[in-house]
Amino acid sequence: MSEKNSPVLFLIPTPLGDNSTQSIPAYVAEIITGLDCFIVEHAKTARHHLKAMAPTIVLPSLTMFELNEHDKQSALEGFQECIRKGKSVGLLSDAGCPGVADPGAAVVALAHKIGVRVRPLVGPSSILLALMASGMNGQSFAFHGYLDAKKTGLSTDLRRLETQAKKYAQTQVFIETPYRNRNVFQEALLHLQGTTKMGIAMDLTTETEYIAVKTVAEWKKEAVPALHKRPAVFTIF
C-alpha cells in the first residue's frame, strides 16, 4: 500500500457545547463522512457530535471503540484492527480537542509507535481559548488539568500555582469538574493574594459564554458568578 493510500489517524475536534458547531471548520465534516471507524470516549456523545457536525453520516454503519479511564486496551486493539484492514480512524474527545486533557493521547502514542500517520484537525480548545481571552502571559503558560479534589490539597495546589505564576511570570491554567467549580472559586478567594489575577472562562463558543478576569481582591467585592455545573477553565497570574 502506498503512503498516499495508507490509513491515517485523524484527530477530530468536537464542539464545546450544544449549538456551537459553528466552531468546527467545514473540512472536518468532509473528513468525517469518509470514515467508518472511530475511537471515542463515550459512544452516545460521539454519535451526537458526529450527526451535528456531519448530518449526512449514517450512524448505524459506524464502528466505535470506547476509550476511557476504565478501559483503554480494547480501544487500542480496535484501532490496530482497523489499521490492519487499511481503514483510516477518527479519534474524538467528548468535547474539544482529542489528546488534550483527554485519554486519546494513548491512541496517538500507539499510532506513532506503529508508524501510522497522525493528522490533527483544526477546532476549538477551551484551554487555548481561555488563555487567549485572559490577557495573561501567552508566551509562557502551564496547564495543570484538575487540581486536588480534597479541600486541604486544593488550597495547597492553588498556592503552588500562584507561586509559580509570580516566580516565572507564567500563566497557570487548570480545569475542574463542573459541580466543583464553586468550591474552587471560594477556596481561591480564601487562599490567594489579593493582587493575584484570576480568570474564569465558561461555556466557551456557546450562547451562554462567560469570560471575566479580576484580581482576587476585586472578585471578593463581586457577586459570585453562576459557576455550578458549567464547563469552566481557570487562569491564574
C-alpha positions as CSV (number, residue, x, y, z in Angstrom):
1,M,0.0,0.0,0.0
2,S,1.4,3.4,-1.0
3,E,2.0,6.1,1.6
4,K,-0.7,8.2,-0.1
5,N,-3.3,5.5,0.4
6,S,-2.1,4.3,3.8
7,P,-4.5,4.6,6.8
8,V,-4.4,7.8,8.8
9,L,-5.4,8.7,12.4
10,F,-7.5,11.8,12.3
11,L,-7.7,13.8,15.5
12,I,-11.2,15.2,15.2
13,P,-12.2,18.3,17.3
14,T,-15.8,18.4,18.7
15,P,-18.0,21.3,19.8
16,L,-17.6,22.6,23.4
17,G,-21.3,22.8,23.9
18,D,-24.7,22.3,22.2
19,N,-25.5,24.5,19.3
20,S,-21.9,25.5,18.8
21,T,-21.0,23.6,15.7
22,Q,-20.0,26.9,14.0
23,S,-16.7,26.5,15.7
24,I,-15.9,23.4,13.6
25,P,-14.4,24.1,10.1
26,A,-16.3,22.7,7.1
27,Y,-13.4,20.5,6.1
28,V,-13.7,18.5,9.3
29,A,-17.2,17.3,8.2
30,E,-15.9,16.3,4.9
31,I,-13.3,14.0,6.5
32,I,-15.8,12.6,9.0
33,T,-18.1,11.4,6.2
34,G,-15.2,9.4,4.7
35,L,-14.6,7.4,7.9
36,D,-16.4,4.4,9.3
37,C,-14.1,3.6,12.2
38,F,-13.9,5.8,15.4
39,I,-12.2,5.8,18.8
40,V,-14.4,7.8,21.2
41,E,-14.8,8.5,24.9
42,H,-18.5,7.7,25.0
43,A,-20.3,6.3,22.0
44,K,-23.6,8.1,22.8
45,T,-21.8,11.5,23.0
46,A,-19.8,10.7,19.9
47,R,-22.9,9.9,17.8
48,H,-24.4,13.2,18.9
49,H,-21.4,15.1,17.8
50,L,-20.9,13.3,14.6
51,K,-24.5,13.8,13.5
52,A,-24.3,17.5,14.4
53,M,-21.1,18.1,12.5
54,A,-21.9,15.9,9.5
55,P,-25.7,15.5,9.2
56,T,-25.4,13.1,6.2
57,I,-23.4,10.5,8.2
58,V,-25.0,7.1,8.6
59,L,-24.5,6.3,12.3
60,P,-25.6,2.5,12.2
61,S,-22.8,1.8,9.7
62,L,-20.0,3.1,12.0
63,T,-17.7,1.0,14.2
64,M,-16.9,2.6,17.5
65,F,-14.4,1.6,20.2
66,E,-14.8,3.4,23.6
67,L,-11.6,4.7,25.2
68,N,-12.0,6.0,28.7
69,E,-10.4,5.7,32.2
70,H,-12.0,2.4,32.8
71,D,-10.9,0.6,29.6
72,K,-8.1,1.6,27.2
73,Q,-6.9,-1.8,25.9
74,S,-10.0,-2.8,23.9
75,A,-9.9,0.6,22.1
76,L,-6.2,0.2,21.3
77,E,-6.8,-3.2,20.0
78,G,-9.7,-2.0,17.9
79,F,-7.6,0.8,16.5
80,Q,-5.0,-1.7,15.3
81,E,-7.7,-3.9,13.9
82,C,-9.0,-1.0,11.7
83,I,-5.4,-0.1,10.6
84,R,-4.7,-3.7,9.6
85,K,-7.8,-3.6,7.4
86,G,-6.4,-0.5,5.7
87,K,-9.0,1.8,7.3
88,S,-8.4,5.3,8.5
89,V,-9.6,6.1,12.0
90,G,-11.2,9.1,13.6
91,L,-10.4,9.9,17.3
92,L,-12.9,12.0,19.2
93,S,-13.0,13.6,22.6
94,D,-16.3,14.2,24.5
95,A,-15.6,18.0,24.0
96,G,-12.8,19.9,22.3
97,C,-9.5,18.5,21.0
98,P,-8.6,14.9,21.4
99,G,-5.4,14.1,23.3
100,V,-5.6,17.3,25.3
101,A,-6.9,16.8,28.9
102,D,-8.3,13.6,27.3
103,P,-7.4,9.9,27.3
104,G,-7.0,9.9,23.5
105,A,-3.2,10.6,23.8
106,A,-2.8,6.8,24.3
107,V,-4.1,6.1,20.8
108,V,-1.9,8.9,19.3
109,A,1.2,7.4,21.0
110,L,0.4,4.0,19.6
111,A,-0.1,5.4,16.1
112,H,3.4,6.9,16.2
113,K,4.8,3.6,17.6
114,I,3.4,1.5,14.7
115,G,4.1,4.1,12.0
116,V,0.6,5.4,11.3
117,R,0.3,9.0,10.1
118,V,-1.3,11.4,12.6
119,R,-3.4,14.3,11.3
120,P,-4.6,16.8,13.9
121,L,-7.6,18.8,12.6
122,V,-8.5,22.4,13.5
123,G,-11.1,23.0,16.1
124,P,-11.9,24.6,19.5
125,S,-9.7,24.1,22.5
126,S,-11.2,25.5,25.7
127,I,-7.8,25.7,27.2
128,L,-6.3,27.9,24.5
129,L,-9.5,30.0,24.2
130,A,-9.4,30.7,27.9
131,L,-5.7,31.7,27.7
132,M,-6.4,33.9,24.7
133,A,-9.2,35.7,26.5
134,S,-7.3,36.1,29.8
135,G,-4.9,38.9,28.9
136,M,-2.3,37.0,30.8
137,N,1.1,35.8,29.6
138,G,0.6,33.8,26.4
139,Q,4.3,33.3,25.8
140,S,4.8,31.2,29.0
141,F,2.0,29.2,30.5
142,A,1.4,25.8,32.1
143,F,-1.7,23.6,32.1
144,H,-2.3,21.5,35.2
145,G,-5.5,19.6,34.4
146,Y,-7.5,19.0,37.6
147,L,-6.3,20.1,41.0
148,D,-6.7,18.1,44.2
149,A,-10.3,17.4,45.0
150,K,-9.8,17.5,48.7
151,K,-10.0,20.9,50.4
152,T,-6.6,20.8,52.0
153,G,-4.9,19.6,48.9
154,L,-6.8,22.1,46.8
155,S,-5.6,25.1,48.9
156,T,-2.0,23.8,48.6
157,D,-2.3,23.4,44.9
158,L,-3.7,26.9,44.5
159,R,-0.9,28.5,46.5
160,R,1.6,26.4,44.5
161,L,0.2,27.7,41.2
162,E,0.2,31.3,42.5
163,T,3.9,30.9,43.5
164,Q,4.8,29.6,40.0
165,A,2.9,32.4,38.3
166,K,4.7,35.1,40.2
167,K,8.1,33.4,40.2
168,Y,8.2,32.7,36.5
169,A,5.7,35.3,35.2
170,Q,3.9,32.3,33.8
171,T,0.1,31.9,33.4
172,Q,-1.3,28.9,35.3
173,V,-4.3,27.2,33.6
174,F,-6.5,24.5,35.1
175,I,-9.9,22.9,34.8
176,E,-12.4,21.5,37.2
177,T,-15.4,19.1,37.3
178,P,-18.4,21.5,36.7
179,Y,-20.1,20.6,40.0
180,R,-16.9,21.6,42.0
181,N,-16.4,25.0,40.3
182,R,-17.9,26.9,43.1
183,N,-15.7,25.2,45.7
184,V,-12.6,26.0,43.7
185,F,-13.6,29.7,43.3
186,Q,-14.3,30.0,47.1
187,E,-11.0,28.4,48.0
188,A,-9.1,30.6,45.6
189,L,-10.6,33.7,47.3
190,L,-9.6,32.4,50.7
191,H,-6.0,31.4,49.9
192,L,-4.7,33.6,47.0
193,Q,-3.2,37.0,47.5
194,G,-5.5,40.0,46.7
195,T,-3.2,41.2,43.9
196,T,-3.3,37.9,42.0
197,K,-5.3,37.9,38.8
198,M,-7.8,35.0,38.3
199,G,-9.7,34.4,35.1
200,I,-12.9,32.3,34.6
201,A,-14.0,31.2,31.2
202,M,-17.2,29.2,31.0
203,D,-19.4,27.8,28.2
204,L,-16.9,28.9,25.6
205,T,-18.2,29.2,22.0
206,T,-21.8,28.9,23.2
207,E,-24.6,31.4,23.6
208,T,-24.0,31.5,27.4
209,E,-20.3,32.1,27.1
210,Y,-18.9,33.9,30.2
211,I,-15.3,35.3,30.4
212,A,-14.1,37.5,33.3
213,V,-10.7,38.4,34.7
214,K,-10.2,40.2,38.0
215,T,-7.8,40.4,40.9
216,V,-8.8,38.3,43.9
217,A,-9.5,41.5,45.8
218,E,-11.9,42.6,43.0
219,W,-13.6,39.1,42.9
220,K,-14.3,39.4,46.7
221,K,-16.3,42.5,46.1
222,E,-18.4,40.9,43.3
223,A,-21.4,38.6,43.5
224,V,-20.4,35.0,43.0
225,P,-20.8,34.2,39.3
226,A,-23.1,31.3,38.3
227,L,-20.5,28.6,38.3
228,H,-22.4,25.5,39.1
229,K,-22.4,22.7,36.5
230,R,-20.9,24.9,33.8
231,P,-17.7,23.7,31.9
232,A,-15.0,26.2,33.1
233,V,-11.3,26.9,32.6
234,F,-9.5,28.9,35.3
235,T,-6.4,31.0,34.8
236,I,-4.1,32.5,37.5
237,F,-1.4,35.2,37.0
